Each structure stands twice: as structure tokens, then as C-alpha cells.
Amino acid sequence: MIDHAILDAGLGDSDDDFDEAFEAFDEQLPENRYLDRELSWLAFNQRVLELAEDDTLPLLERANFLAIFASNLDEFFMVRVAGLKRRIVTGLAVPTNVGRQPAEALADISAAAHTLQVRHADVWTREVKPALEDLGIRVITWRSLSDDERATLYEYFQQQVFPVLMPLAVDPAHPFPYISGLSLNLSVRIRNAKTGREEFARVKVPPMLPRFVPVQTEGDEKHYLPLEDLISNNLGDLFPGMEVLDHHAFRLTRNEDVVIEEDETENLIQALEAELLRRRFGPPIRLEITEDMDDVTLGLLIRELDITEQEVYRLPGPLDLRGLFGLAKLDRPELHYTPRVPTTALAFQPAEQNGRADIFAAIRKEDVLVHHPYESFATSVQAFLEQAARDPHVLAIKQTLYRTSGDSPIVEALIDAAESGKQVLALVEIKARFDEQANISWARKLEKAGVHVVYGLVGLKTHCKLALVIREENGMLRSYSHIGTGNYNPKTSRLYEDFGLFTIDPQVGKDLTRLFNELSGYAIEKKFKRLLVAPLHLRKGLLRLIDKERRNAVAGRPSGIRIKVNSMVDEQIIDALYRASQAGVPVDVWVRGICSLKAGVEGMSETIRVRSILGRYLEHSRIFMFANDDDPQVYIGSADMMHRNLDRRVEALVRVTAPAHLSQLEDLFDLAMDESTASWWLGPDGVWVRHSEAPDGAQLADLQERTMARVVRRRRTRVAR
């Protein structure tokens, strides 16, 4: 246990004193005090899989969770596993956060991922697929088709599929073809009828065609044939004069993590475009095959792709269940979640039923805290920027863009503002993973319209979610600010849970003005008044806030810490929470994904509770609450507790001050941590346990449904008045 009196005596006013005091006392904490971050991520995806296994959820939503699991796992291999392999290949064998060597970590990941992928396939084949069949939605095989159905599908094959297929032979004149990442392929063994010689060929399943081909049926039933099944049963058309001996599906995952060497002079867009081309040819990191693949074909793939046995995943078909995203969109309302239409935030509701709200007038009246997707993005954030674009009194708009949709009204508003003569600055983060190409396109479109486009600071990703509108009012300039926890993306705002704060607070306006100036300049140097900004000040600011709670607890004053994030990985933050817990501070951590913190461990983290909530919406907001001797300090913003967010990104948290907003956030946390709310609990052994049923078998409350009900109730209360 930590001697808090000695620790406090060692704390000075400077950052160096602060760091040295904690470094000395962190040595007293157990060495094995963290959970493996990669295995913790796999545990997160297991929670997604458990939703697919939940027979109380609507059936097509379960299919959708199967697709989400598959998509998540693809990205994990392309980025995290690829990173570990890169360390080994380059000789930079840096240990993991729990001291494991990369090779050992890869072995652990392989074992856990194999188990999860087999379980994932079983959920589809043994649970969801049969349940869909009972309701008239059948994914069938070629063998089960009637002659008439085969004839109809053969015509579709000839007209829509055959022209885009590209069979590639492998022989002395044709080297083994390049296999693109995440592509679904057929390996085909054929025999030349004249020479009797056996050959190998590869056929890529066209990704631009529907994965599940509709089969015409009578009545209300819907039948679908996997595209690879249609192709594999018509291979004779691709290899005339050859005898098709065997065929199997396989799928390759490649390293697709982008690494860019930035310097002060290079054109960042050109560097990124070149790296995106290289991404297509990243080294293989996973080979998925159907369980019936023969050893001869598998041996050829392993040899030609230069992949190890450990990286081979033999699975019951079909491979690549991301295709279920399409199936999950079927128009069967009774098999989906009940539709929920976001309501307009109370402050932004127009005075007249069919009128248009004055967003600026509402913000002048009071700070506005909007909770998406329960409250509409379109009638808040989007309306704010669109009104700014057409308002003749608005002189300037400044905004960060990390990810946005392909037909973004946000981008269109910025273009409209620039074309009407306003000064517009867009800080576009073109290094947003897997959205790089889209962001390059939008950056160029903005530039053509006269928007001042900048790409942030060398070596840092700009991840903060900020918008600043400068408006002339009565001969004075007023700043209207928006700081959010989520991206300026109208599409994902319907699925992602996030908060956004609108304010005319002059100090926030000054902070944002200086931050935008520094982002479009050279560096972030100074501290801010109402913001905590990474990479220079956010970590230290949070550590001081956490330690203040520790000191309050030691002194017998009210204390408490509540943190909601996507990931909790950073060792300094975790150690600070351990120190606070050992002083008796009650600590609640609400995390969606990775959590390296060990909760409820005797003598180390007994007062720490960790919960995770997954559901129809993706929990995405970040909230930091500190009791502060009954004078709450509460922040929201863009930062997760990871090294990259605290050290290698520009992040911003804003302090929330309105009493009503503080109560709203406190109530949300109370609901999340309540034992009557469905959630996963992290145990001292590092295992997540789902709590979804009461002792009497009744379903526990759904936090997201309750939150929606609260928002609707607030609106009805106002209407009644």
C-alpha cells in the first residue's frame, strides 16, 4: 500500500516534481497490474459476439452484430496484429504493455482469435441462420435449388457475373497472382483433358456484386445464394476444355496500417497518396480457409503467400460474414429494433411548429448540451453551421474535420460560407485511418471553393472536434463555440452516442481562437483556461485532477472519479487511479472497448468499478467527472486514455459548468453503474461477465432505451407547459 503522507510531502509545484514523486511510488505497485491490451480488445469483440448470441434481440440485429464482429476483427488484424509483426520483422521487439515479447503476444492472440472465429461461425450456422430460416429468410446452397431456379440463376451469372470474373492460372508462364487484402477468392484445381496435367487457378469473387444473390421465390419467403456458391458451380464456363477437380474458398488479410514519415517540407497529401498505394501490397497476416480445404491446396497457399501455420484460420463456411450487413437491411420491421427518431434539443426547438429555430439566439440564452443520437445532429450541429454559412453577420468559421460522410452537408456549408465571402478555415485530418482517401478528396474540394485548408501539425493527428463561428453583433465580435466528443458526420451521428457543447462563453471562444491559430501555425505552446489540450497539457491536467481527489480522500473531504471512454490503456492514468483507489476514492470507469486497468483487486483497486455497455448505438462519448470536494469539475471531449491520444494527437476537453448539464451527466453515469442496468462487469481476474438478467430471470434495463425515454419525457414536459 502507498504511504500517502510521504507521497504528498514529495509533491512540488512543478511538473518535474509531480512526475518524480509519482515515479518513485509507482514502483510500490505490483508489476502485473495491467491487462494485456490486445487480449482486452479481443474481449471487447467477444462482447459484440455475445450480442449476436442473445436470442432476446431482434433477429436481423443479431445478424448485424455478426457482421460488426467480422469487420472489427479485420481491422484488428490489419492494424494491431500487423503492428506486432512489423516489430518482429524490423527487429524492434518492444515488449507489450504487460511485458510480453511480440512473438509471445502473437501466439496468445492467435489462440484467442481462433477460438472466437470458430464461435462466430457457429453462431451463424447453428443459431442465427436456422432462426432466419424459420421466419422465411433462407441462405441456401446450389445443391438445394430446383432446375428452374438454377436456370434463372445461370442466366444471371452469364449476364452479371461472368463478364467481370478474372480467372488467373498458375503455371510456368503465369506466376502466382497477387491476392488483395480482404478479398474473397476461390482456389480451383483443374486437369487438362488433353495432357492430364493438373493446374491451379484463382478466381476472385467480385466485391462490387451482392454477396447474397436473391433467388426468385413464390410467396413471402426470401431465398439467397452466396455469390461464391454461384460462381463455384459454374466454373466450367471459366475453364472450357478443362476438368474441374476441386475448389475452395479462401480469404487473405494484409497489413494495411499506414506509416508516413513526415518532415517539414514534404507535401503531406502526396506522401499519404503514395502510402495508400503501398497499403494494397502490405504483407499477409491472416489466411482464412474453409474447413474442407485439402492439404495440397493449403500447402500451395502457405508457400506462395509466405504465411505461417499459426496465421491460418480454418473455419466452417461461409467466409467473410461482413456480407451479413446487406442481409441485415432487409425490410422486415419486426426483426429490427423499434425505430427511434431523434428529437430536436429543447433549446433548438423553433417557436412555431413549422418554423426554423434561431440557433445563435438559443446559444446566447444559455449553454446548450446536446446528446446524440437521442437528440438530432441535423437540427443542432448541422443547423448551427448552415445558419452560420448564410448569416450575413457571420465573418468567419473555423472547424476541424476528422471523418465526415461522402455527401456531407457540413462540407457543403463550409463551401457555401466561403463562396459568400466569409473567411473559412478547415483543419482536415487526412491521416484518419481508413478514411484517408475520402479526406483527401474533400480537402481538394474545399480548397477549390476558397476554403483555407490546413493539415495540422507535423507528427500529430488532429482528433479534436471543434467549430468556431465569429459573428458581428452591435459593432462587437462574438464567438459561438461547439466542442464535441464525436465526428462532424451526419451518418454516424445516427448510430454513435456523443455529446456536444454549444457556448458563447468568451473564455472558450478565446481558447478556441488561439488553438485554431496554433493548429494552422507551428505548435501548441500555452495552456488554456477552460480547455485541456493534448499533447502538452491534457495528460498532466488529468493526473492533477485525479491526484486532487486522492488528496481530498486522505483529508476526509468528499471525493470521487467517474470516467467514460472508449479505451483505458495509458499506464500513467491507470496508476493514478490505483493511487486514488488506495486512498479510498470511489472510482467508476465506463469503457466500451479496451481496458488494461484491473478492477476490484484487493490492496490495489478495491474501490474501482469497471462497466461496459454495448447495444444498438455505439457508446462513443468521453466524460471526465471529479467530485472536487462537492465543487464538481466535469469535462467532455475527444480523448481516450491511450498513448496516441495523450501524446501523439491534438485532443481537446472542455469544462462543463451549467448545473443542469452537470446533473444530466451525473444521472447518465448513475444509470450506467446501477445494478439494475444491463452491462458487462470487469472482475478482479480480468474476465468480463455479462449481467443482463435479474435473479428472477427478468431482463435488466437497457441504458440506451431509458436514455431515449428520458429525452422524450423532457420534450413532453416542455410541450405540456
C-alpha positions in Angstrom: 0.0 0.0 0.0 1.1 3.6 -0.7 2.1 5.9 2.2 0.1 8.9 1.1 1.7 11.3 3.7 5.1 10.6 2.2 3.8 10.9 -1.3 2.2 14.3 -0.6 5.4 15.5 1.0 7.2 14.8 -2.2 4.8 16.7 -4.4 6.0 20.1 -5.6 4.5 22.8 -7.7 6.5 22.0 -10.9 5.7 19.3 -13.4 9.1 17.7 -12.8 8.4 17.4 -9.0 5.0 15.9 -9.8 6.5 13.3 -12.1 9.3 12.3 -9.9 7.1 11.8 -6.8 4.8 9.5 -8.7 7.5 7.6 -10.4 9.0 6.7 -7.0 5.7 5.5 -5.6 4.6 3.6 -8.7 7.4 1.2 -8.0 5.4 0.1 -5.0 2.6 -1.1 -7.2 2.5 -4.7 -8.4 4.4 -5.4 -11.6 1.4 -7.4 -13.1 -1.1 -4.6 -12.6 -2.2 -4.2 -16.2 -4.3 -6.4 -18.5 -3.0 -7.2 -22.0 -4.3 -4.6 -24.3 -4.6 -6.9 -27.4 -6.4 -9.6 -25.4 -8.6 -6.9 -23.9 -9.6 -5.8 -27.4 -10.5 -9.4 -28.3 -12.6 -9.5 -25.1 -14.4 -6.4 -26.4 -15.2 -8.1 -29.7 -16.4 -11.1 -27.7 -18.9 -8.8 -26.1 -20.1 -7.9 -29.6 -20.4 -11.6 -30.3 -22.4 -12.1 -27.2 -25.0 -9.7 -28.5 -25.2 -11.8 -31.7 -25.8 -14.8 -29.4 -28.6 -13.0 -27.4 -31.9 -14.6 -28.5 -33.8 -11.7 -26.9 -32.6 -9.3 -29.6 -34.3 -8.8 -32.9 -33.0 -11.5 -35.3 -31.7 -9.2 -38.1 -29.9 -7.1 -35.5 -28.2 -10.3 -34.3 -27.1 -10.8 -37.9 -25.8 -7.2 -38.0 -23.7 -7.9 -34.8 -22.2 -10.9 -36.6 -21.2 -8.6 -39.4 -19.8 -6.0 -37.0 -17.8 -8.7 -35.2 -16.2 -9.7 -38.6 -15.5 -6.1 -39.6 -13.9 -5.3 -36.2 -11.7 -8.4 -36.3 -10.5 -7.5 -39.8 -9.4 -4.1 -38.6 -7.7 -5.6 -35.6 -5.6 -7.8 -37.7 -4.8 -5.1 -40.3 -3.6 -2.7 -37.6 -2.8 -4.3 -34.2 -1.5 -7.7 -35.4 0.2 -6.1 -38.3 2.0 -3.8 -35.9 3.3 -6.6 -33.8 4.5 -8.5 -36.9 6.3 -5.3 -38.0 8.1 -5.1 -34.7 9.4 -8.6 -35.2 10.4 -8.2 -38.8 12.2 -4.9 -38.1 13.9 -6.2 -35.0 12.3 -3.6 -32.8 10.9 -6.2 -30.4 9.5 -3.8 -27.9 7.6 -5.6 -25.1 3.8 -5.2 -24.9 2.1 -3.3 -22.0 2.3 -6.4 -19.9 5.9 -7.2 -20.7 5.3 -9.9 -23.3 7.6 -10.1 -26.3 5.7 -9.6 -29.7 6.1 -13.3 -30.7 4.6 -14.4 -27.4 1.8 -11.9 -27.8 1.1 -13.1 -31.4 0.8 -16.6 -30.1 -1.7 -15.5 -27.4 -3.7 -13.5 -30.0 -3.8 -16.4 -32.4 -5.2 -18.8 -29.8 -7.9 -16.4 -28.6 -8.8 -15.2 -32.2 -9.0 -18.8 -33.5 -11.5 -19.7 -30.7 -13.5 -16.5 -31.3 -13.7 -17.0 -35.1 -14.9 -20.6 -34.7 -17.5 -19.4 -32.2 -18.5 -16.7 -34.5 -19.1 -19.1 -37.4 -21.0 -21.4 -35.1 -23.4 -18.6 -34.0 -24.2 -18.1 -37.7 -24.6 -21.7 -38.8 -26.2 -23.1 -35.7 -28.3 -20.2 -34.3 -28.9 -17.2 -36.5 -29.2 -18.9 -39.9 -31.7 -21.6 -38.7 -33.7 -18.9 -36.9 -33.9 -16.8 -40.1 -35.0 -19.9 -42.0 -37.9 -20.4 -39.5 -39.0 -16.9 -40.5 -38.7 -17.4 -44.2 -35.3 -15.9 -44.8 -33.1 -18.7 -46.2 -29.5 -18.7 -47.3 -29.4 -21.8 -49.4 -26.9 -23.8 -51.4 -26.8 -24.6 -55.2 -27.5 -28.2 -54.4 -30.9 -27.3 -52.9 -32.1 -25.4 -56.0 -34.7 -26.6 -58.4 -33.8 -26.9 -62.1 -35.9 -23.8 -62.9 -34.1 -21.8 -60.2 -30.7 -23.0 -61.4 -31.6 -21.9 -65.0 -32.6 -18.5 -63.8 -29.5 -18.0 -61.7 -27.3 -19.3 -64.6 -28.8 -16.5 -66.7 -27.9 -14.0 -64.0 -24.4 -15.5 -63.8 -23.9 -15.1 -67.6 -25.2 -11.6 -67.7 -24.0 -10.0 -64.4 -21.2 -12.1 -63.0 -19.2 -13.9 -65.8 -18.2 -10.7 -67.6 -16.4 -9.3 -64.5 -14.7 -12.5 -63.4 -10.9 -12.8 -64.0 -9.7 -16.4 -63.6 -5.9 -16.5 -63.2 -3.9 -19.6 -63.9 -0.7 -20.6 -62.1 1.9 -22.4 -64.3 5.4 -21.7 -65.5 4.1 -18.9 -67.8 1.8 -17.5 -65.1 3.2 -16.7 -61.7 1.1 -16.9 -58.6 -1.2 -13.9 -58.7 -1.3 -11.1 -56.2 -4.1 -11.6 -53.7 -5.6 -8.4 -52.5 -6.4 -7.8 -48.8 -9.9 -8.9 -47.5 -10.8 -10.2 -51.0 -12.8 -13.5 -51.1 -11.3 -16.0 -53.5 -11.8 -19.4 -54.9 -8.9 -21.7 -55.3 -9.5 -24.1 -58.2 -7.7 -27.3 -59.2 -8.2 -28.3 -62.8 -6.9 -31.0 -65.1 -6.1 -30.5 -68.7 -8.2 -33.0 -70.6 -5.5 -33.4 -73.3 -2.4 -33.7 -71.3 -3.8 -34.9 -68.0 -1.7 -32.3 -66.2 -3.2 -30.8 -63.0 -3.1 -27.0 -62.6 -4.1 -24.4 -60.1 -6.2 -21.3 -60.7 -7.5 -18.5 -58.6 -10.9 -16.7 -59.1 -11.6 -13.5 -57.2 -15.2 -13.1 -56.0 -16.2 -9.7 -57.3 -16.6 -7.3 -54.3 -18.9 -4.9 -56.3 -21.7 -7.5 -56.7 -24.2 -8.5 -54.0 -22.7 -11.1 -51.7 -26.0 -12.9 -51.3 -27.8 -13.3 -54.6 -31.6 -13.2 -54.4 -33.4 -16.3 -55.6 -36.9 -15.8 -57.1 -39.5 -17.5 -54.9 -43.2 -17.6 -54.6 -45.0 -16.1 -51.5 -43.3 -14.1 -48.7 -40.2 -16.2 -48.4 -36.8 -14.7 -49.3 -34.1 -17.0 -50.5 -30.4 -16.1 -51.1 -27.5 -17.9 -52.7 -23.9 -16.9 -51.7 -22.2 -15.4 -54.7 -19.2 -17.7 -54.3 -21.5 -20.7 -54.4 -23.0 -19.4 -57.7 -19.5 -19.0 -59.2 -18.1 -22.3 -58.0 -20.9 -24.2 -59.5 -20.4 -22.6 -62.9 -16.6 -22.9 -63.1 -16.8 -25.0 -66.3 -17.7 -21.8 -68.1 -14.4 -20.2 -66.9 -12.2 -23.2 -67.8 -13.6 -24.7 -71.1 -11.9 -27.9 -72.0 -10.7 -28.4 -68.5 -11.9 -30.8 -65.8 -12.7 -29.0 -62.5 -11.3 -31.3 -59.8 -11.8 -29.3 -56.7 -12.5 -25.7 -55.4 -12.3 -24.0 -52.0 -12.9 -20.5 -50.7 -10.1 -18.6 -49.0 -9.5 -15.0 -47.8 -6.4 -13.1 -47.1 -5.8 -10.2 -44.6 -2.8 -7.9 -45.2 -1.0 -5.3 -43.2 -3.0 -2.1 -44.1 -1.7 0.2 -41.4 -0.3 3.4 -42.9 3.1 4.7 -41.8 4.0 8.1 -43.0 7.4 9.7 -42.5 6.6 13.4 -42.2 9.1 16.2 -42.4 8.8 20.0 -42.5 9.0 20.3 -46.3 7.1 17.4 -47.9 3.6 17.6 -49.3 1.6 15.6 -46.8 -1.1 14.7 -49.3 1.4 13.4 -51.9 3.1 11.4 -49.2 -0.2 9.9 -48.0 -1.4 9.0 -51.5 1.9 7.2 -52.1 1.5 5.3 -48.8 -2.1 4.4 -49.7 -0.9 2.7 -52.9 1.7 0.8 -50.8 -1.0 -0.3 -48.4 -2.6 -2.5 -51.1 0.7 -4.6 -51.1 1.2 -5.0 -47.4 2.5 -8.4 -46.2 -0.1 -11.1 -45.4 -1.0 -11.5 -41.7 -4.0 -13.9 -41.8 -5.3 -16.6 -44.1 -8.9 -17.8 -43.7 -9.9 -21.1 -45.4 -12.9 -23.3 -45.4 -12.7 -26.4 -43.2 -12.8 -28.7 -46.2 -9.7 -27.3 -48.0 -7.3 -30.1 -48.9 -3.7 -30.2 -47.8 -2.3 -29.8 -51.3 -4.1 -26.5 -51.9 -3.4 -25.3 -48.4 0.3 -26.1 -48.8 0.4 -24.1 -52.1 -1.2 -21.1 -50.5 1.1 -21.1 -47.4 4.1 -21.4 -49.6 3.2 -18.8 -52.2 1.8 -16.3 -49.7 4.7 -16.8 -47.3 2.5 -17.3 -44.3 2.8 -19.5 -41.2 0.6 -22.3 -40.0 -0.3 -20.1 -36.9 -1.7 -17.5 -39.3 -4.1 -20.0 -41.0 -7.7 -19.9 -39.7 -9.7 -23.0 -40.8 -13.4 -22.2 -40.5 -16.8 -23.6 -41.3 -18.2 -21.6 -44.2 -19.2 -19.1 -45.4 -16.1 -16.9 -45.0 -16.4 -13.1 -44.7 -19.6 -12.6 -42.8 -19.4 -8.9 -43.4 -21.8 -9.8 -46.1 -24.5 -10.0 -43.5 -24.5 -6.2 -43.4 -26.6 -6.4 -46.6 -28.8 -9.1 -45.4 -29.5 -7.3 -42.1 -31.0 -4.4 -44.0 -34.0 -6.5 -45.2 -37.3 -4.7 -44.9 -38.7 -6.8 -42.0 -39.6 -4.3 -39.3 -40.5 -7.0 -36.8 -36.9 -8.3 -37.0 -35.3 -4.9 -36.3 -35.0 -2.6 -33.3 -38.1 -0.4 -32.9 -37.4 2.8 -35.0 -36.3 5.8 -32.9 -36.4 9.2 -34.4 -34.0 11.7 -32.8 -35.8 14.7 -31.2 -34.6 18.3 -31.5 -32.8 19.5 -28.4 -35.2 21.6 -26.3 -33.1 24.8 -26.7 -33.2 24.5 -30.5 -36.9 23.8 -31.0 -38.5 26.6 -33.1 -41.1 28.8 -31.5 -43.6 27.9 -34.3 -44.3 24.3 -35.3 -43.1 24.6 -38.9 -40.6 27.5 -38.3 -36.9 27.5 -38.2 -35.0 27.8 -35.0 -32.5 30.7 -34.4 -29.5 28.6 -33.3 -27.5 31.7 -32.3 -30.3 33.2 -30.2 -30.6 29.9 -28.4 -26.9 29.7 -27.6 -26.9 33.4 -26.4 -29.6 32.5 -23.9 -27.6 29.7 -22.3 -25.1 26.9 -23.0 -26.6 24.0 -24.8 -25.5 20.4 -24.3 -26.8 18.0 -27.0 -26.8 14.2 -26.6 -26.7 12.3 -29.9 -28.3 10.2 -31.3 -31.1 10.8 -28.9 -31.1 14.5 -29.9 -30.7 15.3 -33.6 -27.4 16.2 -35.2 -29.2 17.7 -38.1 -31.2 20.2 -36.1 -28.2 21.1 -33.8 -24.7 20.9 -35.2 -25.6 20.8 -38.9 -28.2 23.7 -38.4 -25.6 25.7 -36.5 -23.1 25.6 -39.4 -25.7 26.0 -42.1 -27.1 29.1 -40.3 -23.6 30.4 -40.0 -22.9 29.9 -43.7 -26.0 32.0 -44.7 -25.9 34.6 -41.9 -24.6 38.0 -43.3 -23.3 38.9 -39.8 -21.0 35.9 -39.6 -17.5 36.9 -40.6 -15.5 33.6 -40.1 -16.0 29.9 -39.5 -13.2 27.6 -38.3 -13.6 23.9 -38.0 -11.8 20.6 -37.6 -12.8 17.7 -39.8 -11.6 14.2 -38.8 -14.2 12.0 -40.5 -17.3 13.0 -42.4 -19.7 11.4 -44.7 -19.5 11.2 -48.5 -22.3 13.6 -49.1 -21.5 15.8 -46.1 -23.8 18.8 -45.6 -21.1 20.0 -43.2 -18.6 20.3 -46.0 -21.3 21.9 -48.2 -22.0 24.5 -45.5 -18.3 25.4 -45.4 -18.2 25.7 -49.2 -21.3 27.9 -49.2 -19.8 30.1 -46.5 -16.5 30.6 -48.4 -18.4 31.3 -51.7 -20.4 34.0 -49.9 -17.2 35.8 -48.9 -16.7 34.6 -45.4 -13.3 33.6 -44.0 -13.4 29.8 -43.6 -10.7 27.6 -42.1 -11.0 23.8 -42.3 -8.4 21.7 -40.5 -8.7 18.4 -42.3 -7.1 15.4 -40.7 -6.2 13.4 -43.8 -4.4 10.7 -41.7 -7.7 9.4 -40.2 -7.2 5.7 -40.6 -9.1 4.1 -43.5 -10.7 7.4 -44.3 -7.6 8.9 -45.8 -8.7 8.8 -49.4 -12.1 10.4 -48.7 -10.5 13.1 -46.7 -8.0 13.9 -49.5 -11.0 14.3 -51.8 -12.8 16.6 -49.5 -9.7 18.7 -48.8 -9.3 19.4 -52.5 -13.0 20.2 -53.0 -12.8 22.7 -50.1 -9.6 24.3 -51.5 -11.3 24.8 -54.9 -14.1 26.7 -53.2 -11.8 29.1 -51.5 -11.7 27.5 -48.0 -8.4 27.8 -46.2 -7.4 24.1 -45.7 -4.7 23.1 -43.4 -3.5 19.7 -42.3 -2.5 20.2 -38.7 0.9 19.9 -37.1 3.8 17.7 -38.3 3.8 14.4 -36.4 0.4 14.8 -34.8 -3.1 13.7 -35.8 -5.7 16.4 -35.1 -8.5 14.4 -33.4 -10.3 17.2 -31.5 -13.9 18.1 -32.6 -14.1 21.9 -32.7 -16.1 24.5 -34.5 -15.9 28.3 -34.0 -18.1 30.9 -35.6 -17.2 34.6 -35.3 -20.3 36.9 -35.6 -20.5 40.7 -35.6 -23.2 41.9 -33.2 -23.7 45.6 -32.4 -20.3 46.5 -33.6 -18.6 43.8 -31.5 -17.3 40.4 -32.4 -18.8 37.4 -30.6 -17.6 33.8 -30.6 -20.0 30.9 -30.9 -18.2 27.6 -30.0 -19.0 24.0 -30.4 -16.9 21.3 -28.8 -17.9 17.7 -29.3 -16.9 14.1 -28.5 -17.8 12.8 -31.9 -17.1 13.5 -35.6 -18.9 16.0 -37.7 -20.5 13.2 -39.6 -24.3 13.2 -40.1 -24.5 9.5 -41.0 -22.6 8.1 -38.0 -24.3 10.6 -35.7 -27.4 8.4 -36.0 -25.5 5.4 -34.6 -22.8 6.9 -32.4 -23.6 8.1 -28.9 -21.9 11.5 -28.4 -22.2 14.8 -26.6 -21.7 18.3 -28.0 -21.5 21.6 -26.1 -22.5 25.0 -27.6 -21.5 28.1 -25.8 -20.8 31.8 -26.2 -18.5 31.8 -23.2 -15.9 34.4 -24.1 -13.1 32.3 -22.5 -14.0 29.3 -24.6 -14.0 31.5 -27.6 -10.5 32.8 -26.8 -9.3 29.3 -26.1 -10.6 28.0 -29.5 -9.3 31.1 -31.4 -5.8 30.6 -30.1 -6.0 26.8 -30.6 -7.0 27.2 -34.2 -4.3 29.7 -34.7 -1.7 27.3 -33.3 -3.0 24.4 -35.3 -2.7 26.4 -38.5 0.7 27.6 -37.4 3.5 25.7 -35.9 2.9 24.3 -32.4 0.7 24.2 -29.4 2.6 26.0 -26.6 0.4 27.7 -24.0 -2.1 26.4 -21.6 -5.8 27.2 -22.0 -8.3 28.5 -19.5 -11.4 26.2 -20.0 -9.8 23.6 -22.2 -7.4 20.7 -21.6 -5.4 20.2 -24.8 -3.1 17.3 -25.8 -0.3 16.6 -26.3 1.2 19.1 -23.9 -1.3 19.7 -21.2 -4.1 17.1 -21.2 -2.2 14.2 -19.5 -0.8 16.5 -16.8 -4.2 18.1 -16.3 -6.0 14.8 -15.8 -3.2 13.5 -13.5 -3.5 16.6 -11.3 -7.3 16.3 -11.2 -7.1 12.6 -10.2 -4.5 13.3 -7.6 -6.6 16.1 -6.1 -9.3 13.5 -5.5 -6.7 11.3 -3.8 -5.6 14.2 -1.5 -9.3 15.0 -0.8 -9.9 11.4 0.3 -6.8 11.4 2.5 -8.0 14.6 4.2 -11.5 13.2 4.7 -13.1 15.5 2.2 -15.7 14.4 -0.4 -14.0 12.7 -3.4 -14.9 10.7 -6.4 -13.9 10.0 -10.0 -16.0 8.9 -12.9 -14.5 8.4 -16.4 -16.3 7.3 -19.6 -14.0 6.4 -22.5 -13.7 4.1 -25.5 -10.4 2.7 -24.2 -8.4 2.8 -21.0 -4.8 1.8 -21.7 -2.5 4.6 -20.6 -0.3 3.3 -17.7 0.2 6.7 -16.0 -3.5 7.4 -15.9 -4.2 3.8 -14.6 -1.5 4.1 -11.9 -3.0 7.4 -10.8 -6.4 5.7 -10.5 -4.8 2.9 -8.5 -3.3 5.5 -6.1 -6.6 7.3 -5.7 -8.3 3.9 -5.0 -5.8 3.1 -2.3 -6.7 6.4 -0.7 -10.3 5.4 -0.7 -11.6 7.4 -3.7 -14.6 5.7 -5.3 -13.7 5.3 -9.0 -16.2 4.4 -11.7 -14.9 3.6 -15.2 -17.3 3.1 -18.1 -15.4 1.8 -21.1 -16.6 0.4 -24.4 -13.5 -1.3 -25.7 -10.0 -1.9 -24.4 -9.4 -1.8 -20.6 -5.9 -2.5 -19.3 -6.9 -1.5 -15.7 -7.6 -4.3 -13.2 -10.7 -3.5 -11.1 -11.6 -4.6 -7.6 -8.2 -6.1 -6.8 -7.6 -6.3 -3.0 -4.9 -3.8 -1.9 -4.7 -2.1 -5.2 -8.0 -1.2 -6.8 -10.7 -2.2 -4.3 -12.8 0.9 -4.9 -12.7 0.8 -8.7 -15.7 -0.5 -10.6 -15.5 -1.0 -14.4 -18.5 -1.5 -16.6 -19.1 -1.8 -20.4 -22.3 -1.2 -22.3 -22.9 -2.2 -25.9 -26.1 -2.0 -27.8 -27.9 -0.6 -30.8 -25.8 2.6 -30.5 -22.1 2.7 -30.3 -21.1 4.4 -27.0 -18.6 7.0 -28.1 -18.6 10.0 -25.8 -15.8 10.7 -23.4 -16.7 12.2 -20.0 -14.4 13.0 -17.0 -16.0 13.8 -13.7 -14.3 14.8 -10.4 -16.1 15.4 -7.2 -13.6 18.1 -6.1 -14.9 18.5 -2.5 -18.5 19.0 -3.7 -17.5 21.5 -6.4 -17.6 19.2 -9.4 -15.1 19.5 -12.2 -16.5 17.9 -15.3 -15.1 17.7 -18.8 -16.2 16.2 -22.1 -14.2 15.9 -25.3 -12.4 13.7 -27.9 -9.7 12.0 -25.9 -9.4 8.3 -24.9 -6.9 7.2 -22.3 -4.4 5.8 -24.8 -0.8 6.8 -25.5 -1.7 8.0 -29.0 -4.5 10.3 -27.7 -2.4 11.8 -24.9 1.0 12.0 -26.7 0.5 11.9 -30.5 -2.8 13.6 -31.2 -4.3 17.1 -30.8 -7.2 16.4 -28.4 -9.4 18.9 -26.5 -11.6 18.6 -23.4 -13.9 21.4 -22.4 -15.1 22.0 -18.9 -18.9 21.8 -18.5 -20.2 24.3 -15.9 -24.0 24.6 -16.2 -25.7 22.9 -13.2 -28.4 21.3 -15.4 -25.7 19.8 -17.6 -23.7 18.5 -14.6 -26.9 16.8 -13.3 -27.6 15.3 -16.7 -24.2 13.8 -17.0 -24.3 12.6 -13.3 -27.7 11.0 -13.9 -26.4 9.2 -17.0 -23.5 7.8 -15.1 -25.7 6.7 -12.2 -27.9 4.8 -14.7 -24.8 3.1 -16.3 -23.4 1.9 -13.0 -26.7 0.9 -11.5 -27.0 -2.9 -10.9 -30.5 -2.8 -12.5 -28.9 -1.8 -15.8 -27.7 -4.4 -18.3 -23.9 -4.2 -18.7 -20.7 -6.2 -18.6 -18.7 -6.1 -15.3 -14.9 -6.5 -15.3 -13.8 -8.8 -12.5 -10.6 -8.8 -10.5 -9.5 -11.8 -12.6 -9.7 -9.7 -15.8 -12.7 -11.5 -17.1 -15.8 -9.7 -18.4 -19.1 -11.1 -17.2 -22.4 -10.1 -18.7 -25.2 -9.0 -16.4 -28.5 -8.9 -18.4 -31.0 -10.7 -16.2 -32.2 -10.2 -12.7 -32.2 -13.1 -10.2 -35.9 -13.7 -11.1 -35.0 -14.0 -14.8 -36.4 -10.6 -15.8 -34.4 -8.6 -18.3 -32.3 -5.8 -16.8 -32.9 -2.2 -18.0 -31.4 -1.1 -21.4 -29.5 2.1 -20.8 -30.0 3.4 -24.3 -33.7 2.8 -24.3 -34.0 4.5 -20.9 -32.0 7.5 -22.1 -34.2 7.8 -25.1 -37.3 7.7 -22.9 -35.8 10.5 -20.7 -35.1 12.7 -23.7 -38.7 12.2 -24.9 -40.1 12.9 -21.5 -38.2 16.2 -21.2 -39.7 17.3 -24.5 -43.2 16.3 -23.5 -42.8 18.1 -20.2 -41.9 21.3 -22.1 -44.8 21.0 -24.5 -47.2 20.5 -21.6 -46.0 23.8 -20.1 
